[in-house]
Amino acid sequence: MRAIAAVLIWIFVSSAPLAAQSAAVERSIRPAVRPVTVVPDSVVPTSAVAMRDAGGFAAWVAGFRKRALAAGIGGTVFDRAFRDVRYDAAVIGKDRNQSEFTRQIWDYLDAAVSVDRVETGRALLAEHGRLLAEIEARHGVEKEVVAAIWGLESRYGAVRGSTPIIQALASLAYDARRSAFFEAQLIAALEILQSGDVGPGDMTGSWAGAMGHTQFMPTSYLAHAVDHDGDGRRDIWGDDPADALASTAAYLRHFGWTRGQPWGVEVVLPRGFDHAAASRRTRLPASDWARIGVRTAGGGPLPDWREASVLLPAGHGGPAFLVYPNIRVIERYNPADAYVIAVGVLADRLRGGPGIRADWPRGDRALSFAEKQEMQRRLLAKGFDPAGVDGIVGPRTIAAVRAFQASAGMVPDGYASLKLLERLRGG
């Protein structure tokens, strides 16, 4: 680690280019596994069109029943759960429309860390202070972090979702796009019903199968849900948030949350910073980043932990963050950069800290799904392999973007912008 830091220091002094490295993964605001993240302050229903003929659904259910019973689900439990289940075309329509979802990170954060969300969160921290203090003491996860996830996932329990989970998961499992994943979630949901923690009528949530105050998927519930209030049930659906909030803390603890370590801190980068070093793969002690001139946006010392990386979610024209290992724990909950930054910033605001100081490049618009595919095709044609033309700006695409930027004399920050696409179009 220290040897790498010495190389970086030499690079900044000599202005020599750093070898290309892949940057932090740019992911959709609605990742495939957890499509619903922040709940907007006003929820506007959208129409959906059936993407597959529902005629074979009954036959699929009959075949799935055999697989479920073979997996240990009781026949009575299965029949009760599926009594009123029908194919839900609206669910399939929402799943299909995800690929076209485009939203800039600053628009997301405006909603996620709105004044109302901060004020409501502070009021609920006071109202549930004793509960959250108990959870923090038992699981070692700060109460503001748990509350921030609660605020983002369900607007502090106000919007938990009313879609019948068995019907939604059955429709998604029947559909061919991600049937294996959703069938596994459906089996897990039936196991939850079989355990007696909830009845079919009360097992509701999002169209994608996420449930309760903090939107657990069924497999995550089975692995991490806890009975905090000691009533014999792990109830994440009811009005009392105790079990849901404790389950969230248990989940974060399981994946390595370190109490007292920040998720990250907004920083100012030094003049001449080599933006190829702004990569999740470049992990250095904060003291090494400080040695080359990285400083906090507020002027204080960098929190000094064993490793940290520079994150530029909007390229060199937007805010910069020094992020610590706890950010990877939040990513286990939801991997979108926008989400993990929102959790961190909202938690900071709930404890009285400032918001993001630097300006976002608000003049930029998001690339559409088709434009992302075009960008990948053009990168490939120029000899920069993005590892597929799938419209997903992942680490290999970002590495290709960096390499092209360096070859074209641009700042190699890996930012997939409209400006970059126009440069690619220019020949």
N, C-alpha and C positions, 0 to 999 in steps of 0.2 A: 504493500500500500504506500509506504513512504517513498519507495523507489519510483512509483508511478507519479507521486506528487512532485518529486524532483524533476522528472521529465516534463511535467506540465509547466513548472516554474520556468524551466529553460525555454520552453516553447513561447511563453508569453514574453520573455525578455528578448528572444531572437526573432519573434514573429514568424517562425517556421510553421508550416501546416502540420496539424495532428492527423495521424492515420484515421481514415473514416471509420466511424463506429455507428451502430444502429441506435436510434434514439428511443425515447419512451414511446410505447405503443399508443397511437391515436385510435381511439375506439369510438363507436357510436355512443350517443347519449343514451340510447336504449340497447344495451348489449343483448346478444342472443339469449343468454341464460336468464337474465333478469330484465325483461324489456321495459318494466315500469320503474322509474326512479322518482324524480320529483313530481308531486301532484300539484298542478297549477292552482292558483287561488280561485279560479272559476273553471269548472269542468264542463266542457262542451262535448256532448255526445256526437260521434261521427257515424255515418252510414257505412255499411260494409256489404260486399257482394259475395255470394257463395263462390268459392274457388274450386270446389269439387262436388260432384253429384253425391248427395247424401243417401242415395238409394241403397248403397251397400252397408250403411252404418249398422243396421240391426244384425247383419251377418257378421260384421267385424266384432260387435259386442259379444256375440255367442262364442266366437273363437277366442276372444280375449278372456272370457270367463274361465275357460279351461286353463289358460296360462296363469291366471290369477290364483285359481285354486291350487295349481301345482306349486305356486310360490308361497303357499301357506295361508291364503285368504279363505275364510270360511264361506260356504255357499250362502248362508243366511245374511252374512255381512254384505257380500257382493250384491245379492238381489235387492236388499234394502237400499243400498247406495245407488243402484241403477234404476230404481223404480220409476222415476220420472225423467230420466236422462234422455235427451234428444241431441241430434247433431246440431251444433251451433255455428251457423255460417258467419255470424258477426265476429266470432272469435278468430276464425280462419282469415277473414278479411283483415283484421288488425295485425295478425301475424305476417301476412303477406306484404302489408304496407310499410313494414319497418325499414326495408332497404332504401326507400325513398326519403326517410326521415333525415332532414338536415337542419341543424341549428348550431349557431356559433356558441362557443363556450361562454362568452360574456352575456349572451341572452339567457342562457341557462342559469348562470350565477345570479343574474338580476332577480330571477324568480326564486331561486333556491335560498338566497340569503337576503330576502327582501326585509324591509323594516318591520312589516307585520310578522314575518316568521321569527325574526329575532326577538321582538317584544313578546310574542306569544310564548316562545321558548323560555324566556327569562321568567315569565309568570308561572309557567308549569314547573320550572326548576324549583321555584319557591314553594309551590303547592305540594309537589312530590319530593321535597327535599329529604325527608327522612328515608323514604324508599330508595331514592337514588344514592344516598350516602351508604345505605346497607349494601346495595348492589356493588358500588365502587369498592367497599371494604372487602366484600366476599370474592369478587372476581378480578380486582385490580385494574379496572378500566374506568377512566375518569367519567364522572357523571355528565359533563358537557358533551363528550363524544357520543355517549349513548343517547342523550337527548337530541343531538344533531341528526343522528340516523333516524330516530323517531320522527323528527320534523320533516326530513326529506322523504321518507318512505310513505308516510300517511298523513302528513300535516298534523302531527301529534295526535294521531288516532281519529281525526275528523273524517278522513276518507280512507277506509280500510278495504274498500271494494265489496261489491254485492253480487259478483258473478258466482254461481254455484261451481265449486272447484272440480267436482267429479265430472260434471258436464263439460267444462272447459278443457280439462286434461284429456278426456275421452275424445273430444273433437280433434284436438291437436295430435293425439296419438294415432287416430284414424287417418289423418292427413299424412301424406307421404313425405313432407319436407323434413321433419325432425321426429319421426315416429318413435325411434328407439329411445331418445331422450325423454319424450313425454310419456311413453309407456312406463318407463322406470319411475317417473314422478307419480303416475297414476297408481302404480302398485304401492308406492310409499304412502300415498293419500289413503288408500284402503287400509293399510296397516295402522294408520293413525285412527281411523274409524274403529278398527277392530280393538284398539287399545282402550277405547272408551273415553278418550280425552275430549272428544267432541262428537256431535251427531251430524248426520248428513245435511240436515236443514241449516245448521249453523256453520258448516264448513264453507265459508265464502271468502272471496278475495279478488285479485285481479284476473283479467282475462287469460294471463299467462301462467296462472297457478300459484302466484305469490300470495301469502296469507297473513292476516293479522296486523297489529300495530306497526311491526317492523318488517313485514312482507317476507316471511320465510318461505322458501320452496319446500315441498314435502320432505325431500331427502335431507335437507339441512335441519328441518324440524326434528326428524327422527334422531339425528346425530347430536344435536346441540340444545334442544329445548329443555328447560328446567322448570320445576314446580317451586317457584320462589315463596309463594304464600302458604305452602304446605297443606293445600286442600285435597291432595291426591290427584289432581289433574293439571296438565301443562296447558293452560288456557291462554292462547295468544289472540283469541278472537273477541273476547268480551270487553266490556267497558273498562274494567280494571286492567291497567297496563303492566302490573307487577311481573307476571310471568314472561310477557313479551320483552320487556326491557332487560330483565335478568338473562333471558335466553340470548339476547343480542350481546350482552357483555360476556357471556360464556363462550359464544362463538368467537368473538375477537380474542379472548384469552387463549382459546384453543390454537389459534393460528399465530400466536406469538406476540400479542400486544405487550409493550413495555410501558409500564406506568411511569409517568414523568417525562417520557421522551416525546418531543413534539412530532406532529405529522410532517411539518415543514415550516418554513418561515420565508416570507417575501424578502428578496435580496436585490441589491443593485450590483451589476457586474462591472468590473473595471474596464477602462478604455483599452482596446486591443485584445479583449477576450476572444479566444479561439472557440467559436460556437460549436465546433465539432466535439468539444469536451462536454457539451450539454447533453449528456446521455445517461440513461439509467445504468448503463454498463460501467460508467466511470464513477466509482465509489471511493471517496477519500474522506479522511477525518476532516471535520469542520475547520480544525486549526490549519490544515493545508490549504483549504479554500480561502481562509482569511489571509494567509501568507501571500497569496497572489492578488489580493485586493477585493475579494468578494465581501460585501458588508450587508447588514440588514437594512431594509428600507427605512426603519425607524432610527437607525444610527447606533443601536446597541450591539453587544458582542454576539457572534454566532453561537447558538447552542452547540456545545461540543460533545458529540457522540462518536461512536467508533467509525461510522461511515455516513456519507451523505452524497447526494447527486444533484446536479442542476437540472431543473425542469423548465422548459420554455413552451407552454401549451399553445401559445399563439405566435411562435417564432420570436426573432430578436426584436420585433416591433411591439411586443406586449410585456406583461409582467414576467419576472423571473422568480423562481422559487428554489430554495435549497431544501430537498426533501430527505427524510430519514426513514429507517426501516419500517416504522409504524405505518407509512403510507401503503406499503405492500400488504399489510394486514387489512386495511380498509378495502383494498382492491379485491380481497377474497369475498367481500360482501357484494361489491359491484365494481367491475374493472374499468369503467369509463374514467378518463382523466378528469372530466368535468365533475363527476360525482365525488371522487376522492378529494378534490380541491374544495368542493362545496361542503362536504362533511367537515374538513379541517377548518375552513374559514368560519362556518357557522358555529362550530364549537368554540373557536377563538372569540367570536362576537358574544356568545352566550356567557363567557367568563369576563366580558368587559373589554376585550381587545379591539383593535381597529379592523376595518375592512381592508381590501386590497387598495394600495395607494397608487400604483402606476396605472396609466391609461391603457385600455385595450385598443387594438386597431379596428375600431367600430366601423370604419369605412369598408372593411373587407366583407364580402358575403361568402356564405358557405358554398362549397362545391356540391353540386347534385351528385347522385349516385352515378348517373351516366357520365358526368364530367370526371369523376374519380376514375372510372374505367378508361376514359379517353386519356387521362394523364398517364395511367399505367401502360397503355398501348404505346404512347409516344415515348415514354422512358425506355421501354423495351426496344423500340425501333432505333433508338439512339445508342443502344448498347448498355443500358443501365437496367438490370433485371430486377423487377419488383416482385418476382416469384408468384406471378399469376395476375390475371386481369379479372378481379372479382369485386372491385369497388370498395374494398376494405383497406384503409390506410394503416397497415400494420408495420411491424419493425423492418421487414424486408423492403417494403415500399418506401419507408422513411429513409432507409440506408441508400436506396437508389436515388431518392430526391436529393439527399446530401451530396452524393457523388456528382450528380448532374449540376447542382448549384456550384460546387467547387470548380467543375470544368468550365462553367459559364461565367466565372468571376462574381458569382452571387454569394451572399452570406450563407454558409452551409449549416443552416439551423434545422433543416428537415421539415420545414413548414409547408404543407401542401395547400397552397393558396391559389386564387384565381390568377394572380400575377405570375406565379410559377407556370400555370397551365398556358397562359398567353405567351410566355417565353418559349415553352416547348412548341407551341404552334408556329412560332416565328422562324423555325427552321434552324 
